[in-house]
Amino acid sequence: MIGNPRNLPTIIAAPSFVGLVVITSNLGETSEWYLNQNNFLRSVRNFISDVRPTPANAQVCAIHWQVAQGTSLENIHFYMTKFKDDPKTTQQGIYMENGSGGFLSDLYFVGGKFGAYMGNQQFTASGLYFEEAETAIQIHWDWGWTMQNIVVDNCNTGLTIVGGAGGPMSTGQGIGSLHLTDLRFHYVKVAVSTSVMSDNSTALLLSNSGFYNVDTIVKDTFKNQVLLRGGKGTVNVDTWGFGRVTSANGTTAFHNGANLDSPVRNDSLVTGGRKQFFTRRRPKYDDLGFSQILDAKAYGAKGDGKTDDTAVLKHLFRLPPTYTVEIPVGSRVIGQAWPQIMATGSKFADALKPRVAVRVGLPGQVGVVEIQNMMMTVKGATAGAIMMEWNVHESGQGSAGLWDTHFRVGGAAGTDLTVKDCPKLSGKVNPNCVAASLMLHLTPDSSGYFENVWMWTADHDFDTADQTQVDIYVGRGMLIESKGPTWLWGTSVEHCVLYQYQLSSAQNVVMGLIQTETPYFQSFPEAPAPFKPGAFPNDPEFHNCTKTSKSCAMAWALRIIDSSAVHVLSAGLYSFFNRYDQTCLNSGRHDCQDKIFYTEQSYDVWVQNLVTLGSLEMVSPLNGVPTLGKPNRNGFASSILAWLGGSKNMTGQRNFEGYRIHSENTLDIDRFPEACQNALTALVRCDNYTDEWTIPSYHGILPRDVDVESVCDQGCARSISDWRSAVDTYCGNATWHIGAAAGVLGSFVSQGINETCQIDKKTGKYCNDIIYNFTLSESIDKMPTNELCSDCYVGRLKMMQASPFSYYNRDPFYEDALKKAVKRCSLSNVPTTTKDSPFPSEPSEPPFCLSEVTHTTKAGDTCDSLALKYSVSSAAIFIGNPAILNCTDMVEGVSICLPLQCKTYKLQEKDTCMSVAYFAGIQQDDIRLLNPWVHELCGNLQSATNILGRVICITPPGGEYDHAVNTTNSDPAYSEYADKTVPPPSGATLATNTTEGCGRWYTVQKGDDCARVLVQYHISLPLFIQANPSVSEGSCTADLVPGRTYCVGPTKEVLTQKLKPIPPHTRFGCFAREADTTNRSVLTLADAQHVKPMSIVACQSYCLLQGWTVWGIQNGDSCFCDNQLRMDSQIIDDSKCNIHCNGNTTNSCGGKDAIEVFGDQDMLRVQYASLGCYSWSKQAIRGTTGGDTIESPDEMSVDACASLCTVTKKSDFFALWEGKLCTCGREMTPGAKTTSMDECNVACSGQLGDICGGKGVAEVFTSKTKNVVASEEHHRFFL
């Protein structure tokens, strides 16, 4: 029944009216038409009901409201005889004896014995106003009830709890739980009339409420005892109640009327000065004209349950033709009597490929969407349907909302999901009755206001007389990832397989009252069947359930994970059956299921007035103390006043914070379906150390600071196993662009855990610890047999061989070791061959060998023995052959490429670069040039021999190089050219724009990196980039394309013709440090000193490659880098920079103690310090000539002024004022007056964020430390 919201129709009961109720939701004198708990989908709104003309003693009621879910009374005025006019009046506004509702809002009651006389399993009421009744509200039974924003004026009693509050005085089922919040009572004698019994009391909570001139706020009428006093004026109650309270440590005790901790309500969730929770009734649109309304039927929609109206809806919403109905931001959608948007067909049939049926807004969109009086449904086998995805975020409080809109799956004619199609207890899951993956998804960037939303997977056939039960399967109810604000007023979710409500990384959520039911068919099949977890974030796995339990693998009612600022204002979480058997409930054991409410890694979670039924545990925090149902039994259900386990502490704290192998920003992740992306980005609950194991490696003993027990936690192994299982399920055969399977990185982590956590069965110790203590042996052949053949060692090798994700197929050593173990240990039926790499290989030619000389390794070969035999560097052998992992213990039978020959020297134990240079007759710097692995100061000459061997080159590999052909257009610091051009290898595909004037080629293999290629072929990065323009400086390795051929030895002639121009640069002059300062360089961030040969371009390349933009050369052979000129530098005469570059006599390269400075920009940045803000009525600095003040209306900045004054004007001081003026000076003006830095507040004209003085004031700076005034206000360096 819907009245005109602009002019409410009035229904008046005549004096001759016969009957008890004017409007009823359930007919029948001797028996009712409808089962009260199945009396769904009823709504009355926009009326006035007046029963005053009827006899005052006839007990006439305006509305009889015996209803269940999906029902509402809204915007109704009730008029009854006022108590003061007739104290014997029996009239009442609402009579409700039972049911399972429901939602009441914006109801106005005047007069009556009772404004509302009510009893129900659960209800949510908001915006009710009572005036001049004897009793505003009388509750005679409930399990749970939330009342919000209730106003009572001039009534004797505000709320009466009938028959006491539990205990021996309780009548019938009694009052289980009442949550009263945001109340305002005025001129009332007793606000709440009740009684308190400590053994199983009602859970009564008052919060954020005000009482004005109320004599008594709460009174125990049985004992005639005041529990909470009122008084004259206003008495505010933050949080007060009586009932059982579970504290943060998990203990539960009875509170006999006491104050409780109050949550802080986030501003986004509240309204008004009283910070009451925000509510918004459905928009009435009573100011719209007909031209502003689009009627779907007028545009051709049939709405008959048979015709596909998708095209019409797409046209109305101006959307492209897809199988998803997209409701764009800015839409207002109104149904007449719950018209259905029905998903059906093969596009929604695959549970492994979930598809959205209705999408509200697009991710990231902000604005207005208002939907009311609609119904979302499905037809037939639609296992992959996501019934609604909610993406929109409000642009104003409550602007994105859903009112009186319901989700119904099956149990109705036309759905192909009726008792005929899906009978209960068939003994198997009918795939045609698997009907949806998820009902409603609130995505991370969304927010929403949801009022009176019922989400029902049918447990019975809705449209048959006997309402026979059915088996229909929906995976998940409501998934909330919203960061808020989100309000759920009067919502319920029932009979989904994995969970009803799940908050995953959610914030700022209000839930009052929520109600759930566990599927009646569970635990057959056991959850999560018939679905597979992993398609959506934090899907439950049910690992803790034993095979024999029939009450464990059942749906969660509510899960709160990684969430905060959650307010649960009453929850009714019910489990009535176990495999359609109610013995678990009727016996009194209430063991239909073990657990019903789960928390994990969440805080600022406030759960008040929790009611559960049929579950052994009421709340089950991960790793925490569960709250049990039996000790908290109150009448038929179990209830507690408040659960504070997560209010001020973390609830459900994990053993590990966890990490994600992939994120939504992972490159190329968008190539995968959304369910696959969810699986890939799922949290791995492991020690963060394992996050480093996403590449193949050998997993031996852990570092001392890593706890092996933490790494080997059983939950971690289970978590990574779940990750891999979900990825396999929802990604299938999908691969990354390189051809690897979607879950390849997680498989590497799993392999690392398996190897690290291998246990010796005999001792119970970790095998890594046992192997670590083995006898130190030079080779596998010399290992003691008992160690080689031990379960740990052989087991490790077998484990590695069996997996393509181990290092077994990367290092021939392990295959060789297993073969030798099989032989020495007399093992049988043990495979030793390597598994195919998880990275598909592309066919390629045999590796190119520059020297064209190869060697097949034999027993006893070492890098040193081969280096001496072939006159090559031992390091070059090791670096150029990835198959060699140990220079002293080579695997036999491996073909290796020998480097170019050179004259060699074998290092002795006490050799230094100086002693080698003396012996070889070369410069010390030449040792580094000929052996690039040697550090700048030769510090690793001896230490590196353990890995690289002892044989080094003392002449250029491949022969001496003729420097005479160099020109001033090429950089003499590089000498990696080939003598002549040779064609690329047969069938080679050159990298893009690679020069063909090349004498040496290399085809890149998978796993190659730039460093290895450059060292192997003795070519520098700049020259390599010149010959191969597709490679860039900052991403050389990433730019290498496996299978493409690159030039690693260009010829001089070709490159000098096609040489890239030298990058442009600016010479700023000759600089030195002031004599009275410390002997540091004018450029300090990097240097390469005494380098032969040296040139401007060589120094430029050296600095730019490291990211420095300013460079300078001193003494002809030393290069310095920085991003600015350091303080205390002074420009000197160019004649001081008079030393030619070492190796290029055309250019000068600084002088003795003088640096020639260059940069890649026109302006030289200078280091400076602020001296503070000064009054400019008398100029604070003075002493320059040639125009000491420069004006730049558009381009002034602090850096620009500093460079101009320091470099051009040679000034020690500079000042900025009025945003655009720069003044240079040699000294401070005597008597210059400082002022507050707050007065220097005018932005520079040319640089956002810079301040250039102020009006009539200037900020003064200096580039010399001797001028700095060290004060807290004025001393600030700009580095």
Residue, then its C-alpha position, 0 to 999 in steps of 0.5 A: m500500500i503506497g499513499n501520495p507522499r505529497n498529500l497523505p491519504t487518511i484512513i479513519a476507523a468509524p465509530s461503528f468499526v467492528g474488528l481489532v485492526v484496520i490494516t492487517s498483514n496476515l488474515g485469519e480468525t482461527s488460523e493465519w494465512y501466512l506463516n509469520q516467519n515467512n510473511f515476506l515482502r510487505s510494505v505500507r507507506n505514506f498514510i494517516s491512520d486515525v482510530r480515535p472515533t472507535p470506542a476507547n475500550a475496544q482495543v482497536c489497532a491501526i495496523h496489525w504487522q505480523v511480518a518477516q524479512g523484506t517488509s517495512l512501515e514508513n511515513i505513517h501517522f497514527y492518531m489515537t485517543k490521548f491518555k490524558d483525555d481518557p486514561k482507560t483508552t486501549q487503542q494502539g498504533i501497531y500490534m505485532e505478536n511475532g514474525s521475523g522482520g523487518f524495518l520501521s521508519d518515520l512513524y508518528f504516534v499520538g495518543g493511545k494506551f500503546g503507541a506500538y505493542m511489539g514482539n518479533q525475532q528481530f527488527t530495526a526501527s529508526g525515526l519513530y516519534f511518540e507523543e502523549a501515550e500511556t506507554a510509547i513502546q511495549i516489547h513483549w518478546d524478541w531475540g534482538w532489536t535496534m531502535q535508533n533516533i526514537v523521540v518520546d514526548n509527554c508519555n508516562t512510560g517510554l519503553t516497557i519490557v513485558g514480563g521482566a528481563g529473563g530469569p524465573m519471572s520471564t514469560g514466554q521467550g522473554i526479551g533477549s536484547l535491545h539496543l537503544t541509540d540516539l534517543r531523545f526523551h522529554y517530560v517522561k516519568v520512566a524512560v525504560s521500565t524493566s527488571v534485572m536478573s543476573d542469571n540470564s538477563t536481557a541485554l539492554l544498552l542505551s547509547n548517545s541518548g539525552f533525557y530532558n526532565v525525565d524522572t527516571i531513566v531506567k527502573d527495575t519495576f520488580k524491585n521498585q529500584v531506580l537503576l539510572r536516575g533522571g532529573k531536571g534539565t538534560v541528562n546525557v547517557d554515553t553508553w550504559g546497560f545491563g547484561r553480560v559483557t565480554s572484555a578484551n581478554g575474552t572473559t564474560a561477566f554480568h554488568n548490573g547497570a553500568n557505564l561501558d566504553s563508548p566508541v568514537r564515531n567517525d564524522s563521516l558516519v554521523t550527523g548533527g551536533r549530537k553526533q547521531f548516526f546518519t540516516r536518510r529515508r528513501p527519496k520521494y521525488d515529489d517535486l519532479g515533473f512527468s517529463q523528468i521520468l522515464d518509464a521502462k515499459a513505455y520504451g518497450a520493456k515487457g517485465d513479464g519474466k519471459t522477455d529479455d529486456t536487457a536491450v531496453l534497459k541498456h538504451l535507457f541508461r545509454l550503455p553499450p550492449t553487454y551482458t551486464v546492466e550498468i547503472p551510471v552515476g547520476s541515475r535514480v531508479i524506482g520500481q513499482a512493486w519490486p520489479q526484477i532484474m534477472a540474470t540468466g544464460s550461459k554468460f553467468a553459468d561458470a563459477l570459475k569466471p564470475r560475471v557481474a549482472v548489475r554494476v552500479g557506477l564504475p570503480g573510482q566514480v563519485g556522485v549520486v545513485e539512488i535505487q529503490n523498490m527493485m529486486m535482483t534475481v537469477k534464473g536457472a544455473t547461474a553459478g558465476a553471477i555476481m548479482m550486484e557490484w557497487n562501485v559508486h562513492e557518495s558525493g554528499q552524505g548518503s547520496a549513493g543509496l539502496w532502499d527497500t531493494h532485495f536479492r532473491v535467488g530461487g524459490a519463486a515461479g519462473t526461476d527454474l529454481t523451485v522444488k520441482d528443480c531443486p528438491k532437498l536431500s537429493g544426496k548430491v549437489n544438482p549443478n543446475c541449482v548452483a545459482a550465484s557466486l556473490m550477491l552484493h559486492l561493495t568495492p574498495d573505493s565505494s561507499g553506500y547507504f543501504e536501508n531495508v535490504w533483504m538478501w535471500t537464497a531460498d530455503h523453501d518454495f515461495d510460491t507453493a502452498d506448502q512452501t516445501q524446502v529446497d536446496i539452492y546454492v549461492g556462494r557468498g552474501m555481502l562482501i564489503e571492502s568499502k572504506g566508507p562511510t557505509w550504513l546498513w540499516g535493517t539488512s539481512v543475508e540468509h543461506c549462502v554457502l561461505y558467508q553471509y556478511q564479510l568485511s574485508s579491509a573495510q572501514n567506517v561501517v555501521m551495521g544495525l540490525i543485521q540478521t543471518e541464517t546458515p543454510y539448512f542443508q549444511s553440512f551436506p555438502e561441507a562448505p565451501a562446496p560446491f564452490k571453490p575459495g579464492a575468487f574473492p578477497n579473503d574467502p574462507e577455507f574451513h581448514n580447521c574442520t576435521k573429516t568426522s565433524k558434521s558441524c564445522a564446515m558450515a557458513w560463517a554468519l559474519r567475518i571481519i578481517d583487516s577492518s576498522a571503525v566497525h559498529v555492529l548495533s545488534a546482530g542476530l546470527y542464527s543456525f536452525f538446522n544441521r542437514y535439515d535436522q533440528t535435533c541440535l536445537n530442540s535438544g537444548r544443546h544448540d550445537c547445530q554448528d561450531k562457529i558463526f562469527y569470525t574476526e581477524q587482524s581488526y581493531d576499533v570493532w564495536v559489537q553490541n547486543l550480539v544474539t546467536l542461536g544454534s552455535l557453540e561459539m558466539v565469537s571466534p577470534l583467530n588465535g583468541v579466546p572464543t565467547l561461548g553460547k551456552p554460558n550466555r543463554n537467555g531464553f531461547a537464544s544466547s545474547i551478550l550486551a557487548w563484545l569488546g574483544g576488538s574495541k581497543n585492541m587488535t582482535g584475531q591477531r595473525n601470526f604474521e601480518g602477511y604479504r602479497i606476491h602480486s598487487e593490483n599495480t603488478l605490471d600486466i596483471d590486467r591480462f587476467p580475469e578478475a577472479c584470477q587477479n583476486a587470487l593472485t593478489a590474495l594475502v599470503r599469511c607467512d613470515n615476510y622473509t619468504d617474500e624474497w623467495t619469488i626467484p629460483s634459488y637454493h634454500g639452505i641455512l637461514p640467516r641468524d636473524v631469521d627464525v626458522e620456526s616462524v618461516c616453517d609455521q604450519g599456517c604459512a605452508r597452508s596459506i601458500s598452498d591455498w594461494r596456489s590452489a586458488v590461482d590454479t582454479y581461477c587462472g587456469n591456463a592463463t599465462w604472463h606475457i613471458g609465457a610462465a603460468a600465472g602462479v609461477l612466483g608463488s610456486f617458487v615461494s612454496q618450493g623455498i618453504n618445502e626445502t627450508c622446512q625439510i625435517d629429518k625423520k630420525t632426529g626431528k631436526y631441520c635438515n638444513d641444520i644437519i647438512y650445515n654440520f656436514t664434513l667440509s668436503e672439496s667435492i661430492d666425490k669426497m663427501p663421506t658416504n653416510e652424509l651423502c646417502s643421508d635422508c636429508y641430503v638425498g631427500r633434498l636432492k630428490m625434492m629439488q629434482a621433482s620440482p621445476f621451481s627448484y634450483y635443480n634445473r638451473d645448476p648442473f651441480y645438483e643433477d651431478a650430485l644426485k647421479k653420484a648419490v644414486k650410484r654410491c648409495s645404491l638407490s633404485n628408481v630415482p629419476t635424475t633428469t631435470k624438469d622443464s623450466p617454468f619459463p618456456s624457452e624459445p628456440s635459439e642458436p647455440p650460444f655465441c662464443l667470441s673466441e670460438v674456442t670451447h672446452t669440455t670440463k673434466a675431473g679436476d678442472t678449475c678456473d685457475s687451471l684452465a686460465l693458465k692452460y689457455s692464457v686467459s683470465s680465470a674471472a672471465i671464465f667464471i663470469g662468461n659461463p653461467a654453468i660454472l657455479n664454483c671455480t674449484d669444483m666444476v661439473e664434468g662434461v659441460s662445454i664452456c666458452l673460453p674468453l679472449q687470450c691475454k698475458t696472464y699473472k697468477l696472484q700470490e697470497k700477499d700481492t697488491c695492485m702495486s706489487v702486480a703493477y711493478f712485476a708486470g710493468i704497468q700502471q695500477d689503474d691498468i689492472r682495473l681496466l684490464n680486470p673490471w671486477v677489481h674495485e677502485l682501490c683494489g680492496n677486493l683483489q685478494s678476497a674475490t679470488n675465492i670466487l673468481g680465481r687467481v689468474i688475471c690479465i696484464t695485457p688487453p684480451g685479444g691483443e693490444y689496441d691502437h689508440a692512434v686512430n681516435t679522433t676528438n669526436s670519439d671518447p678515448a676512454y673507451s676502446e671496445y671497437a672491433d677491427k672489421t665488420v662481420p655479418p650477424p649469425s645465420g638466422a639472427t633477428l637484430a634488436t631494433n635499430t642495432t647497427e650492422g657495422c659490427g664485428r662481434w655479436y651476441t644473442v640474448q638468452k633468458g636470464d641475461d643481464c646487462a652486467r654479464v654481457l658487458v663484462q663478457y664482451h669487454i664493452s662499456l655501457p655507453l658504447f653498447i647503447q650507441a651500437n644498440p639504441s633500443v637499450s637505454e641507460g636506466s633500464c638496460t637489463a629490462d630492455l634486453v629481448p631474449g632471442r634478439t641479437y645485439c652488437v657487442g663489438p662495433t667498428k670505429e668507422v661505422l660508429t664515428q659516422k653514425l655516432k650519437p651527438i655528444p649530449p649538449h652541456t654548458r661550461f660554467g667556468c673555473f672554480a676553487r674552494e676558498a682558502d680558509t675553508t676545509n679542503r673539500s671539492v666544489l663538487t662532492l657526491a661522486d668522483a673518479q680520480h687519476v683516470k687515464p685516459m680522461s676527457i670532458v665526454a668521459c666525465q660527462s658520461y660517468c656522472l650522467l649515468q649515475g644521475w648527477t647533472v653537474w660535473g667537473i674535471q681537475n688536474g687533467d685526470s680526475c672527474f667529480c660529480d654533483n647536482q649543485l655547486r657546494m658552499d664556499s666555492q668561488i669562481i676564479d680566472d679561466s687561466k687557472c684551468n690550464i691542464h689538458c685532458n689526459g688522452n685528449t690534448t684538444n681540451s683543457c680539464g681543469g688545473k692544479d686545485a682548480i675544477e672546470v665545471f660543466g652542467d647539462q642545464d643552462m643554470l648552475r644550481v648553487q648550495y646556499a643558506s638562509l640568513g632570515c627575513y629582513s626589513w627592506s626599507k633600508q636595503a639589507i645587502r650591498g656592494t655589487t656593480g653592474g645592476d644589483t637588482i634583477e626583476s623577473p615577473d614570470e621566472m624568478s626562483v630561489d635557485a635562479c637568483a642564487s645562480l645569477c648572483t654567485v656565478t655571474k655577479k660573483s656575490d657572496f649574498f643574495a636577497l629575494w623580495e616581492g616574489k619577483l625581485c633578486t638583489c646581489g650583494r658582497e656584504m650585509t648592510p650595517g644595521a640591517k634589521t631582521t623581522s619574523m619569517d612569517e612576513c616572508n610569505v610571497a610565492c616566487s613567480g617562477q617556481l611553485g613552492d618557493i618563497c621569494g620574500g614579501k611586501g617590503v621585506a626580503e629573505v637574505f641568503t649566502s653561499k659562504t658558511k662564514n656568513v651564516v648566522a646560527s639561530e633557530e629561526h633563520h639558519r636553514f640549509f638548502l642541500 
